[in-house]
């Protein structure tokens, strides 16, 4: 998807290629040369790291326990910093508040529903 976008489009990704690097580290997997090359080639304008929502939902939708989720979140932020990014951290809040903060950071105003 990253390769398919044009420079004048605004596209949001739930996960970026650098997240893969973080997951490799968490699971102690070897990082391939191809992954390193992709990370170096594909760059993002903004990185947003959302704090884990606590109390943690344990309804079975997610397999991770809260401690593992926090570990992954921290490893993702670390991986982006190691790749030269300055991630914007978004604290736990309502979805609309997080969306507004993201849009403010990239310079777009959200329209309010009537």
C-alpha positions in Angstrom: 0.0 0.0 0.0 2.8 2.4 0.8 4.2 2.0 -2.8 0.7 2.6 -4.3 0.2 6.0 -2.7 1.0 9.3 -4.4 2.8 12.2 -2.8 -0.3 14.4 -2.6 -2.6 11.9 -0.9 -3.2 11.6 2.8 -3.4 8.0 3.8 -3.5 6.6 7.3 -2.1 3.2 8.1 -3.0 1.3 11.2 0.4 -0.3 11.1 3.6 0.7 9.3 6.5 -1.3 8.1 8.6 -0.3 11.1 6.0 -2.0 13.3 7.3 -5.3 11.8 10.7 -4.5 13.1 9.3 -4.0 16.6 7.4 -7.3 16.5 10.6 -9.0 15.3 12.4 -7.7 18.4 9.6 -8.6 20.8 9.5 -12.2 19.5 13.3 -12.3 19.2 13.2 -13.1 15.4 16.0 -12.4 13.0 15.4 -9.2 10.9 15.8 -9.9 7.2 17.8 -7.7 4.8 14.6 -7.2 2.8 12.8 -5.8 5.8 15.7 -3.4 6.6 15.7 -2.2 2.9 11.9 -1.6 2.9 12.2 0.3 6.2 14.9 2.5 4.7 13.0 3.0 1.4 9.4 3.7 2.7 9.2 6.8 4.9 6.3 8.3 6.6 5.5 12.0 7.2 4.0 11.5 10.7 4.0 8.7 13.2 1.4 8.4 15.9 1.8 6.0 18.8 -1.4 5.5 20.7 -1.2 4.6 24.4 -2.7 1.3 25.3 -6.3 1.6 26.5 -6.6 0.6 30.2 -8.4 -1.1 31.8 -7.5 -3.7 29.2 -10.4 -5.4 27.3 -10.1 -9.1 28.1 -13.2 -10.2 26.2 -11.2 -12.5 23.9 -11.0 -10.1 21.0 -7.3 -9.6 21.7 -4.8 -12.3 22.6 -2.3 -10.1 24.3 -2.3 -9.5 28.0 -1.9 -5.9 29.2 1.8 -6.2 30.0 2.6 -7.7 26.6 0.5 -5.0 24.9 2.5 -2.3 26.7 5.8 -4.0 25.8 4.8 -4.1 22.1 3.7 -0.4 22.2 7.0 0.6 23.8 9.0 -1.4 21.3 7.1 0.1 18.4 7.9 3.6 19.7 11.5 2.7 20.2 11.8 1.2 16.7 10.5 4.4 15.1 12.9 6.5 17.1 15.8 4.3 16.1 14.7 4.8 12.4 15.0 8.6 12.8 11.3 9.4 13.4 9.9 11.5 16.2 6.6 9.8 17.0 3.7 11.8 18.4 2.3 10.0 21.4 -1.5 10.1 21.9 -2.7 9.5 25.4 -5.7 7.3 26.2 -8.8 9.3 25.4 -12.0 9.1 23.3 -11.6 8.2 19.7 -12.9 11.7 18.6 -10.3 13.4 20.8 -7.5 11.2 19.4 -8.7 11.9 15.8 -8.8 15.7 16.5 -5.2 15.6 17.8 -4.0 13.7 14.8 -5.7 16.1 12.4 -4.3 19.1 14.3 -0.8 17.7 14.0 -1.1 17.3 10.3 -2.9 20.6 9.8 -6.4 19.5 8.9 -9.5 20.6 10.6 -12.3 18.1 11.2 -15.8 19.0 10.4 -18.3 18.7 13.2 -21.4 16.7 12.6 -24.6 18.8 12.9 
